[in-house]
Amino acid sequence: MKKKKRRSRVRWGRVIFVLLVFITFGVGIYAIIEYIQGVQIAKAGNFKDDNKNVISFKGQEVKFGKINVLLLGSDSRGEGPARTDSIMVAHYDQNTHQAKLISIMRDSFVDIPGHGRQKINAAYAIGGTELLRQTIQENFGIDINYYAVVDFKGFEKVVDVIAPEGIEVDVPSKMSYGIGMTLQPGKQVLHGKKLLGYVRFRHDNLSDFGRVQRQQEVIGKLKDQAYSMTSLLKLPKIMGVIEPYVDTNIDTPTLLSLGKDLLTSKSSKIQTMRIPVNGSFTNERYDHLGEVLSIDLAQNKKALDEFLSSNS
């Protein structure tokens, strides 16, 4: 009887081992297939960040801990260096699994190292991601570790992979000028292209302030959509879709690890803030620059420190 029990245990052990091999192999094959499908979806993309080599990026790499990623939106048209359409800093703490998002208004009037006072988005046009990194560090005291410049065509495609049923938003008023489409007011479900128009529109009473609000709203809703095991399995496909439309110094293993961590973490919704904060700026106009936001740097640095150090 003892021998039979031992053989039974050995037999079941082999069965379990074989099943584990098949599961592991199957997941690996699935990931490869999903990645290839993603690349095929995005095969028309050939985005290249024309600004990236102006100055070599010198952000300090972080293997584990608190990570700051400079997120830039670009409408690449092959016209050479251009000012970025949106500037964000994504903060993620791998210990607490807390994600935070800081939007910096592109008209913020700041000191650009070696180039005097200008709108902050001019730093990207002048010296690429590195000069923008230096500008943010000098004015706001944030150390940026990595960057990702995303072409807006990639945004459309990723939205349709993460949220194939679309994202529900409440369009406050008719939107048309400057986005190549017309969005009627009211609650509705938008897919990739129209959702991009929704987050890019800025010709209303709120101007760039409204656009920043909508960008943060949509990013939060996309994170909620991605918060499922199904989306975790889609991660390789998402990577394949977005790769042709992103220029980044984050290596693929780190990117996959961060993506998996974000999708599987039990953290609350992404916390957001905007720079400049309320009551810390005035609107001014200069002949050579147009409208700018003249900001209280000390007040905004203090608000940033409190936001990043808070665990709530």
Solvent accessible surface area in square Angstrom, and as a share of the most:
residue,aa,sasa,rsa
1,M,169,0.75
2,K,172,0.73
3,K,126,0.53
4,K,139,0.59
5,K,120,0.51
6,R,126,0.46
7,R,149,0.54
8,S,40,0.26
9,R,157,0.57
10,V,72,0.42
11,R,144,0.53
12,W,161,0.56
13,G,37,0.35
14,R,167,0.61
15,V,62,0.35
16,I,96,0.49
17,F,132,0.55
18,V,70,0.40
19,L,99,0.49
20,L,103,0.51
21,V,72,0.42
22,F,135,0.56
23,I,104,0.53
24,T,97,0.56
25,F,130,0.54
26,G,34,0.33
27,V,79,0.45
28,G,33,0.32
29,I,70,0.36
30,Y,85,0.32
31,A,30,0.23
32,I,98,0.50
33,I,83,0.42
34,E,16,0.07
35,Y,77,0.29
36,I,85,0.43
37,Q,72,0.32
38,G,0,0.00
39,V,55,0.32
40,Q,106,0.47
41,I,77,0.39
42,A,0,0.00
43,K,161,0.68
44,A,88,0.68
45,G,13,0.13
46,N,128,0.66
47,F,25,0.11
48,K,156,0.66
49,D,9,0.05
50,D,72,0.37
51,N,4,0.02
52,K,75,0.32
53,N,124,0.64
54,V,69,0.39
55,I,59,0.30
56,S,80,0.52
57,F,35,0.15
58,K,137,0.58
59,G,15,0.14
60,Q,146,0.65
61,E,105,0.47
62,V,30,0.17
63,K,168,0.71
64,F,130,0.54
65,G,10,0.10
66,K,121,0.51
67,I,2,0.01
68,N,19,0.10
69,V,15,0.09
70,L,0,0.00
71,L,50,0.25
72,L,4,0.02
73,G,6,0.06
74,S,18,0.12
75,D,51,0.27
76,S,39,0.25
77,R,169,0.62
78,G,70,0.67
79,E,138,0.62
80,G,27,0.26
81,P,79,0.50
82,A,56,0.43
83,R,116,0.42
84,T,1,0.01
85,D,19,0.10
86,S,16,0.10
87,I,4,0.02
88,M,11,0.05
89,V,0,0.00
90,A,27,0.21
91,H,13,0.06
92,Y,15,0.06
93,D,13,0.07
94,Q,17,0.08
95,N,99,0.51
96,T,74,0.43
97,H,71,0.32
98,Q,28,0.12
99,A,12,0.09
100,K,6,0.02
101,L,5,0.03
102,I,0,0.00
103,S,1,0.01
104,I,3,0.02
105,M,3,0.01
106,R,41,0.15
107,D,34,0.18
108,S,0,0.00
109,F,14,0.06
110,V,0,0.00
111,D,54,0.28
112,I,2,0.01
113,P,34,0.21
114,G,84,0.81
115,H,87,0.39
116,G,44,0.42
117,R,108,0.39
118,Q,39,0.17
119,K,28,0.12
120,I,0,0.00
121,N,8,0.04
122,A,2,0.01
123,A,0,0.00
124,Y,7,0.03
125,A,28,0.22
126,I,62,0.31
127,G,1,0.01
128,G,0,0.00
129,T,1,0.00
130,E,0,0.00
131,L,5,0.03
132,L,0,0.00
133,R,40,0.14
134,Q,54,0.24
135,T,0,0.00
136,I,0,0.00
137,Q,72,0.32
138,E,95,0.43
139,N,5,0.03
140,F,3,0.01
141,G,45,0.43
142,I,6,0.03
143,D,86,0.45
144,I,2,0.01
145,N,12,0.06
146,Y,8,0.03
147,Y,18,0.07
148,A,11,0.09
149,V,0,0.00
150,V,35,0.20
151,D,7,0.03
152,F,21,0.09
153,K,122,0.52
154,G,0,0.00
155,F,40,0.16
156,E,41,0.19
157,K,59,0.25
158,V,17,0.10
159,V,0,0.00
160,D,63,0.33
161,V,15,0.09
162,I,26,0.13
163,A,1,0.01
164,P,73,0.46
165,E,145,0.65
166,G,7,0.07
167,I,4,0.02
168,E,103,0.46
169,V,3,0.02
170,D,76,0.39
171,V,2,0.01
172,P,88,0.56
173,S,48,0.31
174,K,121,0.51
175,M,0,0.00
176,S,44,0.28
177,Y,152,0.58
178,G,68,0.66
179,I,24,0.12
180,G,78,0.75
181,M,40,0.18
182,T,67,0.39
183,L,4,0.02
184,Q,103,0.46
185,P,73,0.46
186,G,29,0.28
187,K,154,0.65
188,Q,51,0.23
189,V,78,0.45
190,L,5,0.02
191,H,87,0.39
192,G,0,0.00
193,K,132,0.56
194,K,105,0.45
195,L,0,0.00
196,L,15,0.08
197,G,3,0.03
198,Y,6,0.02
199,V,8,0.05
200,R,56,0.20
201,F,8,0.03
202,R,80,0.29
203,H,90,0.40
204,D,44,0.23
205,N,158,0.81
206,L,91,0.45
207,S,48,0.31
208,D,11,0.06
209,F,42,0.18
210,G,1,0.01
211,R,10,0.04
212,V,13,0.07
213,Q,99,0.44
214,R,15,0.05
215,Q,16,0.07
216,Q,25,0.11
217,E,56,0.25
218,V,1,0.01
219,I,49,0.25
220,G,20,0.19
221,K,69,0.29
222,L,21,0.10
223,K,26,0.11
224,D,65,0.33
225,Q,86,0.38
226,A,7,0.05
227,Y,102,0.39
228,S,50,0.32
229,M,128,0.57
230,T,83,0.48
231,S,6,0.04
232,L,30,0.15
233,L,69,0.34
234,K,48,0.20
235,L,20,0.10
236,P,25,0.16
237,K,43,0.18
238,I,18,0.09
239,M,21,0.10
240,G,0,0.00
241,V,0,0.00
242,I,39,0.20
243,E,94,0.42
244,P,31,0.19
245,Y,5,0.02
246,V,29,0.17
247,D,17,0.09
248,T,42,0.24
249,N,59,0.30
250,I,15,0.07
251,D,69,0.36
252,T,68,0.40
253,P,96,0.61
254,T,36,0.21
255,L,55,0.27
256,L,62,0.31
257,S,53,0.34
258,L,16,0.08
259,G,16,0.15
260,K,105,0.45
261,D,28,0.14
262,L,53,0.26
263,L,19,0.10
264,T,67,0.39
265,S,8,0.05
266,K,186,0.79
267,S,26,0.17
268,S,83,0.53
269,K,145,0.62
270,I,36,0.18
271,Q,41,0.18
272,T,57,0.33
273,M,26,0.11
274,R,43,0.16
275,I,0,0.00
276,P,0,0.00
277,V,29,0.17
278,N,119,0.61
279,G,73,0.70
280,S,6,0.04
281,F,52,0.22
282,T,83,0.48
283,N,107,0.55
284,E,65,0.29
285,R,163,0.59
286,Y,73,0.28
287,D,153,0.79
288,H,141,0.63
289,L,30,0.15
290,G,17,0.16
291,E,95,0.43
292,V,2,0.01
293,L,10,0.05
294,S,27,0.17
295,I,20,0.10
296,D,64,0.33
297,L,53,0.26
298,A,76,0.59
299,Q,73,0.32
300,N,0,0.00
301,K,76,0.32
302,K,133,0.56
303,A,24,0.19
304,L,1,0.00
305,D,89,0.46
306,E,98,0.44
307,F,31,0.13
308,L,38,0.19
309,S,80,0.52
310,S,40,0.26
311,N,126,0.65
312,S,105,0.68
